[in-house]
Amino acid sequence: MDIKQVDERFSVMAQPGIDDIEQLANAGFRTIIASRPRNETDDQPDTETLKNKALSLGITWYEIPVEPGKYAPEDIEAFASALQSSTDPVLGYCRTGKRAIHLWAYANAAHHPVTDLLGKASAVGYDLEPLRADLETYRNRAVKN
């Protein structure tokens, strides 16, 4: 289990297994945001089983399933809302962690400089440079509203 702490509230990892959920609870995680669609691949653990295990351990569960690279405004808003209403610490996951960290960056773009978000992501091994222009556009729209 490779958990990468992105900032003081949010960490990211690749797809957890059922046994990982208890370890995540023991590590103190209080919220999980799943960004992987159910039944995306044949080898994917059953999302409902993961969710039920998390809930039984007192972990809040959100599902914001997205396809790679397809982040609709409602997905970003849902992720931002989940982050804002969550008890810390929060863990995001998808198949590799990439979608989860992309959504984290978009959700935070309205409130943090994009350069800072890129730096935090880079520090844990995710290159968000290809998203820079899109994140800047998203930030500029959010700041105007």
N, C-alpha and C positions, 0 to 999 in steps of 0.2 A: 504494500500500500504506500504510494508515493504522494503525500499531501504537500502542496506548495502554498505557503502563506503569502498572499498577494499584498494585503494591507492588514491593519489592525483588526478588521472585522471579517474579512473574506479570505477563504482558501479555496483551492481548486484541486481536483484530481480526476483521473480517468475513471471509467466505470467501476464502481465498487461491487463486490460480491456480497452475498447475504451475511457471511461471517465478518465482513468489514464493518457492517452497520453497528454491531456491538462495540467494536474497537473505536469507531468514531464517537459513539456515545461516551465511552470511557475516556476518550481524549478531550471531552468537554463540548463537542459540537452540539448545538441546540436547534439548528435549522439546516435542512438540506434542500437545495434547489436542483432538481433534475431537469436537464436541458436536452435529454435524449428522447426521441419518440419511442414509444413502446413498440416492441417487436421489430426494431430496426434491422437486427441481424439475428440469425439462428442461434448464435452463441451467447446472446445477451441474457443476463439474469432477468427473471420475471419482475417487472417494475412493481406490480401490486404486492408481491411478497416482500420486496425491499421496503416499500412504503409502510406496510403493516408492521414490519419489524421495527422500523424507525419510530412510528407512532407509539408502539408498545414500550419503547424506551424513553418516551417523553420528548422526542425530536419532532419539531414541526416540519412538515413536508410540503413542498411546492413542486408542481410540474409545469414547466414552460418548454414544451418540446419544440425544437426547431430543426430544420434541415441545415446541413453545413452551408454557411455563407448566405443564408436567407433569413435576415433579421427584420421582420416587419415592425413598424412603430408600436403596434400593440404588444409584441413580444418584448420589446425594450421597456415599454411602460410597465408591463407585468413584472419583469425582472426587477426594475427599479422599485416598484411597490413592495415586492417580496423582500428586497434588501432593507427598505425603510421600516417595514413592520416586523422584521425578524429579531429574534433574540440572538445575541452574539454568543459564540462565533458561528459564522455561516459557512457552509461548504457547498460549492457548486460542482456539478459533474456532468459529463456527457461521455462519449466513447473514449476520447483522448484528453478531454479537458479544454480543448480549443474553443468550442462553442460557448462553454460556460465563461471563459475569460473574455471572449468577444462581447458577450452580453453584459458582463460586469463593466467593461470599458465603455460601452454605449450608455449604460445606465448611469455611469458616473461622469460622462462627458459634459453634462450641463453644469456641473458643480466644481469640476477640477480641470486644471490645464491638461490638454491632451498630451503634452510632453511628459508630464508627471505620470499619467496612466501608462504611456508607452514604456517609461522607465521601470515602473513597478512590474509590468508584465515581463519585460525583458529580464529583470532580475531573477525571475523564477522560470525562465526558459521559453517564454512565448514571444515571438516576434510579431508585434502588432503594427509595425511600420506600414505594411500594405493597406491598413485601415486608416492611416493618418488623415488623409483628405476627407474621407467619409465621416470620421469622428469630428473633425473640425467643422464640417458642414452641419452635422447634428448638433454640436455645441452652439454654433452661431444661431441656429433656429431656436433652440431652447432658451438661450439668453434673451433673444428678442421678445419671446412670449413671456 
